Amino acid sequence: MAAANLTTRRRRTIILATPLAELDGAALVIDCLTPGCAGERRVLVRDLAGVYGRQQTLAEALQRMRCTSCQGRAGAAWLVAGPGTERQRRAVRVALVGPDAVG
């Protein structure tokens, strides 16, 4: 099934179930959404794999992650991929958790 044919919910489900090792070239943008906290933070998925293990799924890593400032859980998270190839000119940002992750 081509990625373009997937619903937003199905794409999100697949990404969250993917082991961190398979998302090596991507980054995760995370925000605890706590008022007064530092806001969005960006971390490379390869760094997460080093901390949580390469076979942990992205969903499992998100469950374990805590904000470095307030110790809150991820209130919103996006997977960001690209522009790592010449064919892809803009980064793709997929909402995984939070207010943008509907549908």
N, C-alpha and C positions, 0 to 999 in steps of 0.2 A: 504494500500500500504506500503510495507516495505521500510524503510529508505534507504537501499542499492539500491533500484530501482529508487530513485529520481534523477533527473538531478541536477547538481550543482546550476543552477539558481533557480529551484523550491525549493530546500532545503533552499537557502538563503532567498527567498520570504517568506517561512513559518516561518523561524526564526525571520525575521524582523517584521512579523505580530503578533508574540506571545507576550502576556502580560508579563511584567517583573516578576510578581508573579510566572509564570510557568517556569522561567529560574533560579530559586533560587540557585541551586548548581553550576552555571557557573560563569565565569568571562568575562569581556570585556576588550580587549587590544585595546587602541586607540592611534592614532598618528595624529597630525595636519599636518604633512609633511612640516611644515614651516622650511626653512633653519635656522640653529642656535638655534632652539627651543629644548626643553628637550627630544624629541623623544617619544618612546612608554611609555604609562602608563597603568597600570593594575588596574581595579576596579571591585569589586564583584557586580554582578547583584543585589543582595539583598540590597546593599547600594544604588544603583540607584533607586530601588523601594521605598526606604525610602525618597529619594529626589523628584522624579518625580511622585510617586504614583504607587501602585501595578498593576493597570489596564492599565497604559500607555503601549503601545507597544514598543518594542525595537527600531523600526524605529522612533517613536515619541520622545523617549528619545535622540537618536542620533541627531535629528534635533535641539533639545534644548541645547545640550551640547556644551561647549566652553572650549578651552585650558586654563588652569590656568595661563600660562605664556604669551601667545600672544593673547588670546581671539579668536583664529581662530576656525573654525568648524573642525569636524573630517574629515581628508583627507583619512584616512584608519582606518578600525576597523575589529577586529576578535573576534568571540565568542570562548572561550576556555572552554572545559568541560572535567572533569576527571583529574587524575585517582582516582575518588571517589569510585569506586567499585573494588572488587578483580578481576573481569573478564577483566577490562580495565586497561592495564598496562601503556599506554601512553596517554597523553592528546590529545584530538581532537581539532584542530584549524580550524575554518571555516571562510573564508574571507567574510565579509559582505559589506564593502565599500572600494573603492580605487583600486589601480592598480592590486592587487591580486584577486579582485572580478570580474573576467571575466568568461564568459561562461554560 
